[in-house]
Amino acid sequence: MARSSTTQTEAERRKRSKEVYEALVRAVDYNSGRKQPPLAKKMSVIGTLHGAGYGRFGLEELDKAITAACRNGDLFRAKDADGDVRLGINDAEKLLEKVESNLSCCNDPRDDILELANRQLGKLGHGHYTKQSAERDRDD
């Protein structure tokens, strides 16, 4: 009987971890692109998760979810010019969409964050997208 309650506890832990993981990826997606830079600030993502009720899991569990999502290839992490940790969606198509939407919506995009996104696009086998190429696209 003790074994079944241990198994149930393990199953509950996995379910909770999966719930936090999926919420984390959604929060990064929500906190990036359009008027926001293509990479979300880690603290903004954690704030969004706390606001959505995931704060009850604590910072340690949220950090574990970030590590797992980066290790699994769903997210990537980088430091911006201010030393803040940024999180991004690790998918070339989605990341390019976030870069393009930020360039089209924002008059003064953060070059350092665009550079981080472009570096990741290069790692994902996609060319770089810059302010200059966005301006050329608008002129065409």
C-alpha positions in Angstrom: 0.0 0.0 0.0 2.8 2.4 0.8 4.2 1.7 -2.7 1.0 2.8 -4.4 0.9 6.1 -2.5 4.5 6.7 -3.5 3.7 6.0 -7.1 0.7 8.3 -6.9 2.9 11.0 -5.4 5.4 10.5 -8.2 2.6 10.7 -10.8 1.2 13.9 -9.2 4.7 15.4 -9.2 5.2 14.6 -12.9 1.7 16.0 -13.7 2.6 19.2 -11.8 6.0 19.5 -13.5 4.4 19.1 -16.9 1.8 21.7 -16.0 4.5 24.2 -14.9 6.6 23.4 -18.0 3.7 24.0 -20.4 2.7 27.2 -18.6 6.3 28.4 -18.8 6.5 27.9 -22.6 3.2 29.8 -23.0 4.4 32.6 -20.8 7.6 33.0 -22.8 5.5 33.1 -26.0 3.1 35.6 -24.4 6.0 37.9 -23.2 7.8 38.1 -26.5 7.2 39.6 -29.9 5.2 42.5 -31.3 5.9 45.6 -29.1 8.0 43.5 -26.8 11.5 42.2 -27.8 11.6 38.8 -29.4 13.2 37.3 -26.2 11.3 37.6 -23.0 13.0 38.8 -19.8 13.1 35.9 -17.3 11.7 38.0 -14.5 8.8 39.1 -16.6 8.0 35.5 -17.4 8.2 34.5 -13.7 5.9 37.5 -12.9 3.4 36.3 -15.5 3.5 32.8 -14.1 3.0 34.2 -10.5 0.1 36.3 -11.8 -1.5 33.2 -13.4 -1.2 31.2 -10.1 1.9 29.3 -10.8 3.9 31.1 -8.1 2.6 28.6 -5.6 5.2 26.2 -7.1 8.0 28.4 -6.0 11.1 29.8 -7.8 13.0 26.6 -7.5 10.4 24.6 -9.4 10.1 27.4 -12.0 13.9 27.4 -12.5 13.8 23.6 -12.9 11.1 24.0 -15.6 13.3 26.7 -17.4 16.3 24.4 -17.3 14.2 21.4 -18.5 12.7 23.5 -21.4 16.1 24.7 -22.5 17.6 21.2 -22.2 14.6 19.7 -24.2 15.1 22.4 -26.9 11.7 24.1 -26.5 13.4 27.3 -25.1 16.8 28.9 -25.1 18.4 31.3 -22.7 20.7 34.2 -23.2 22.0 37.3 -21.4 21.2 40.8 -22.8 23.5 43.8 -22.8 22.1 44.8 -19.3 23.0 41.4 -17.9 19.3 40.3 -17.7 18.5 36.7 -18.6 16.2 36.4 -21.6 14.2 33.4 -22.7 13.2 32.7 -26.3 11.2 30.1 -28.2 13.7 27.7 -29.7 11.9 27.3 -33.1 13.2 29.1 -36.1 9.7 29.9 -37.6 8.3 31.2 -34.3 11.4 33.1 -33.4 11.6 34.8 -36.9 7.9 35.8 -36.5 8.7 37.4 -33.2 11.7 39.3 -34.6 9.7 40.5 -37.6 6.7 41.5 -35.5 8.9 43.4 -33.1 10.7 45.2 -36.0 7.3 46.2 -37.6 5.7 47.3 -34.3 8.5 49.0 -32.5 10.2 52.2 -33.6 13.3 51.6 -31.5 13.9 47.9 -31.1 16.6 46.6 -28.8 19.6 45.8 -31.0 21.2 43.7 -28.4 18.2 41.5 -28.1 17.7 41.3 -31.8 21.4 40.2 -32.1 20.7 37.4 -29.5 17.7 36.3 -31.5 19.6 36.4 -34.8 22.4 34.4 -33.3 19.9 31.7 -32.3 18.3 31.8 -35.7 21.7 31.1 -37.1 22.1 28.1 -34.8 18.7 26.9 -36.0 19.9 27.1 -39.6 18.0 30.2 -40.5 19.6 33.5 -41.8 19.8 36.6 -39.8 17.0 39.2 -39.8 18.1 42.8 -39.1 16.5 46.2 -38.8 18.1 47.0 -42.2 16.5 43.9 -43.9 13.1 44.8 -42.3 13.4 48.3 -43.7 14.2 46.9 -47.2 11.1 44.6 -46.9 8.9 47.7 -46.1 10.3 49.6 -49.0 9.6 46.9 -51.5 
